[in-house]
Amino acid sequence: MTNYSLNRFLLHMYSKGSCTGKQIQEVVESVDTINTTSMNRLASLLDGFLKTLPANFKADNTSLDALQDAFDQCQNLMVDLRTEKQRMRHFTRKGFIQAVSYRIGTRVDARADGTEATVDATAQYVPVISMLTKYKDHYTTLPIRTHAGKISSYFDTHQYRTSAYHCAHPTAMKLTLYHDDIEVGNVLGARAGVYKMTMFYYTVHGQSSSRLQSIHLAIVCHASDLKQYGYASVLKPLIDDLKLLYGGVDVGLRGVPDIIHATLEHVVGDNLAANALLGMNQSFRAGHFGRFCYISGAEVPCSTRASDHDPRCRISHQLDVEMVQHIP
């Protein structure tokens, strides 16, 4: 395994979270042992070969120096990867973006001995500005494919074509935020829900969202912490960065200005996530719980077409708001 392929392998494990720190340490130590054993064996064979050469044989010093350098590089293959701190410093130089932990409150956790302790409730945030800074060179070179008379992407919509912001900043990145809960433990077990996590992802319009490398993780937190402290506390670092990106962020190097812009165009989620984000009832037992029409709970078992019910629209929403305001 070459140094380049090893770097890519370990960086992939870090970024995808497919291995624990202990497992990665074992991989590094195993590769280091195999490499050292192989190089020592090769050096021993080469030394034996050189001893068989005639005494009057004149070696090329340049070739010998190059050979010695090659041995030194191979023997020090893991010199920057032997500890967790060294690996993180090395991968940061290679472009790896480390998540930032921030406090959103406190919660009571159970200890192994059965007692309880108050600990910090934290969330993990992968800085979106750092990610988009690495993204921009590839993004700005992509052509925007439009289709006259058809909506095949966001770029074909009336909202995008008439947006004053996008007319002023045509290279601004357009983001779609998605969030949902995942159960990292046994979802059918007795302790289901204890380890439920809420994940926030985003994609960039113009990139293929069907590929995993185009879907970027933004925030991870405990679902119970989100429910207790709300979206404002959990999403604060992301919202702060989005505000900066809307006005433009200078990511230039060595005094050369390089401004990137980005906007959050859409927020996507299932019914439960959308209702939670909007502060609405999450039990779906209300009289008309649908987001797209006024179907009632009693009509759901025998209804097959949304067109059979009055659709929700901007006008109907305004009428609903006015009616609620007049109810004592």
Secondary structure, DSSP 4 states (H G I P E B T S, - for coil): --HHHHHHHHHHHHHHT-S-HHHHHHHHHHHHHHHHHHHHHHHHHHHHHHHTS-TT----HHHHHHHHHHHHHHHTTTTTTSSHHHHHHHHHHTT----EEEEEEEEEEE-TTS-EEEEEEEEEE--HHHHHHHHHHHHTTS-----TT--SSGGGSHHHHT-HHHHH-TT-EEEEEEEEEEE-S-TTSTTTTTTEEEEEEEEETTS-TTSGGG-EEEEEEEHHHHHHHHHHHHSHHHHHHHHHHHH-EE--STT---EE-EEEEEEE--HHHHHHHTT--SS--STT--SSB---TTTGGG---GGGSPBP-HHHHHHHHHHHHT--
